[in-house]
């Protein structure tokens, strides 16, 4: 059995529209298991970090 982790971000409008419960429900119905949740405000620089880190991958 392979143990993979997936990062999921819900943008502000999704939170404001009250979609968190529905999003979690749909993920669990697909077989995902929620192991952690973190609410945070981010800066634009922080949001760009993962994109910059993945630029060197050949699959992009």
Residue pairs with C-beta under 8 A, 6 or more apart in sequence:
5 35
6 32
8 23
8 27
10 19
10 20
10 23
14 20
14 23
15 39
24 34
27 34
28 34
54 60
